[in-house]
Amino acid sequence: MTTYIKLSTGEYPRHDGDIELDPAGMADYAPVEWVDPPTINFERQRLQVGAPVYINGAWKTNWVIEAIPDSEQAEKVRKERDRRLSLTDWRFRSDLTPSQEWINYCQALRDIPQSAGFPWEVQWPMPPDGISPEIKVTPSHTPDNLRF
């Protein structure tokens, strides 16, 4: 699908339907040539389509690379830390006594925001039971090698 820029206002993107409804017709529009997006580091950057740019007699797609703010990454890591901590809540019920290994594991999770490299280089501790919290088993999708 071809996209257009409305020359008089700079509105973008505009499509065939916009042109059909515009009394000025095609005279006020120019096609925008697609340019493939640049390669980025999706863990630390995001990519957005910006306003087209006029280069060598043609309007072209303009890509805007934005760094993901440290605060946004920190919030994402804290949410994952909180999720992992929530998986241990049952071990700390009043009728159970958690092992020192589980206490240490939970403390290591709580200490992540103070660790070197936070929020971009996080070393997640392994739970004492050796089962990674990244494994999410649901009744509709159970790997063959896990037994209950």
C-alpha positions as CSV (number, residue, x, y, z in Angstrom):
1,M,0.0,0.0,0.0
2,T,1.4,3.4,-1.0
3,T,1.5,6.1,1.6
4,Y,1.6,9.8,0.8
5,I,2.5,13.1,2.4
6,K,0.2,16.0,2.1
7,L,2.5,18.8,0.9
8,S,0.5,21.8,2.1
9,T,0.3,20.6,5.7
10,G,3.0,17.9,6.1
11,E,0.4,15.4,7.3
12,Y,1.7,11.8,7.1
13,P,0.7,9.1,6.5
14,R,-2.1,9.8,4.1
15,H,-3.7,7.0,2.0
16,D,-5.7,6.7,-1.2
17,G,-8.9,7.2,0.6
18,D,-7.7,10.6,2.0
19,I,-6.8,11.8,-1.5
20,E,-10.2,10.8,-2.9
21,L,-12.0,12.8,-0.2
22,D,-9.7,15.9,-0.6
23,P,-11.0,18.5,-3.0
24,A,-7.4,19.4,-4.0
25,G,-6.9,15.9,-5.3
26,M,-3.5,14.4,-6.0
27,A,-1.9,17.8,-6.7
28,D,-1.4,18.3,-2.9
29,Y,0.1,14.9,-2.3
30,A,3.4,13.1,-3.0
31,P,4.1,9.4,-2.6
32,V,6.5,8.4,0.1
33,E,9.1,5.8,-0.9
34,W,9.5,2.9,1.5
35,V,13.0,2.6,3.1
36,D,13.8,-0.5,5.0
37,P,14.3,0.1,8.7
38,P,17.8,0.1,10.1
39,T,19.1,-2.7,12.3
40,I,18.9,-1.8,16.0
41,N,19.4,-3.5,19.3
42,F,15.8,-4.3,20.3
43,E,16.8,-4.8,23.9
44,R,18.0,-1.2,24.3
45,Q,16.3,0.7,21.5
46,R,12.9,1.1,19.8
47,L,12.1,2.1,16.2
48,Q,9.4,4.4,15.0
49,V,8.4,5.8,11.7
50,G,9.1,9.6,11.7
51,A,8.0,12.3,9.3
52,P,9.2,11.6,5.8
53,V,12.3,13.4,4.5
54,Y,12.8,14.8,1.0
55,I,16.0,13.4,-0.5
56,N,17.2,13.7,-4.1
57,G,13.8,14.7,-5.4
58,A,11.8,12.1,-3.6
59,W,10.0,11.7,-0.2
60,K,11.4,8.8,1.8
61,T,10.5,6.9,5.0
62,N,12.4,8.4,7.9
63,W,13.1,6.0,10.8
64,V,13.6,7.4,14.3
65,I,15.7,5.3,16.8
66,E,14.9,6.0,20.4
67,A,16.9,4.7,23.3
68,I,14.8,2.9,25.9
69,P,15.2,4.9,29.1
70,D,17.0,3.3,32.1
71,S,13.9,4.1,34.2
72,E,11.7,2.0,31.8
73,Q,14.1,-0.9,31.8
74,A,14.4,-0.7,35.6
75,E,10.6,-0.9,35.9
76,K,10.6,-3.9,33.6
77,V,13.3,-5.7,35.6
78,R,11.5,-4.9,38.9
79,K,8.3,-6.4,37.6
80,E,10.1,-9.6,36.7
81,R,11.8,-9.6,40.1
82,D,8.4,-9.2,41.8
83,R,7.0,-12.0,39.6
84,R,9.8,-14.3,40.7
85,L,9.4,-13.4,44.3
86,S,5.6,-14.1,44.1
87,L,6.5,-17.7,43.1
88,T,8.1,-18.1,46.5
89,D,5.3,-16.6,48.6
90,W,3.8,-20.0,49.6
91,R,7.2,-21.0,51.2
92,F,6.8,-18.2,53.7
93,R,3.4,-19.0,55.0
94,S,3.0,-19.0,58.8
95,D,2.7,-22.8,58.9
96,L,6.0,-23.4,57.0
97,T,9.6,-22.7,57.8
98,P,11.6,-21.8,54.6
99,S,15.1,-23.1,54.2
100,Q,18.0,-20.7,54.5
101,E,18.6,-21.4,50.7
102,W,15.1,-20.0,49.9
103,I,15.7,-17.0,52.3
104,N,19.0,-16.3,50.5
105,Y,17.4,-16.6,47.1
106,C,14.6,-14.2,47.9
107,Q,17.2,-11.7,49.3
108,A,19.2,-12.0,46.2
109,L,16.1,-11.1,44.2
110,R,15.4,-8.1,46.4
111,D,19.1,-7.0,46.0
112,I,18.9,-6.9,42.2
113,P,18.2,-3.2,41.9
114,Q,21.4,-2.5,43.8
115,S,23.6,-4.9,41.8
116,A,26.3,-3.7,39.4
117,G,25.0,-3.4,35.8
118,F,21.3,-2.8,36.9
119,P,19.0,-2.4,35.0
120,W,20.7,-3.6,31.8
121,E,22.9,-6.4,32.9
122,V,21.0,-8.5,35.4
123,Q,22.3,-11.8,36.7
124,W,19.2,-13.7,37.9
125,P,19.8,-16.1,40.8
126,M,18.7,-19.7,40.3
127,P,16.1,-20.9,42.8
128,P,17.3,-23.6,45.2
129,D,15.1,-26.2,43.6
130,G,17.0,-25.7,40.3
131,I,13.8,-25.1,38.4
132,S,14.1,-21.9,36.4
133,P,11.3,-19.4,37.0
134,E,11.3,-18.8,33.2
135,I,9.7,-22.2,32.7
136,K,6.0,-21.6,32.8
137,V,4.0,-24.8,32.7
138,T,0.3,-24.6,31.9
139,P,-2.2,-27.5,31.7
140,S,-2.7,-27.0,28.0
141,H,1.1,-27.0,27.2
142,T,3.2,-29.4,29.3
143,P,6.6,-30.4,28.0
144,D,7.0,-34.2,27.8
145,N,10.0,-34.2,30.1
146,L,8.1,-32.7,33.1
147,R,6.0,-35.0,35.3
148,F,3.7,-34.0,38.1
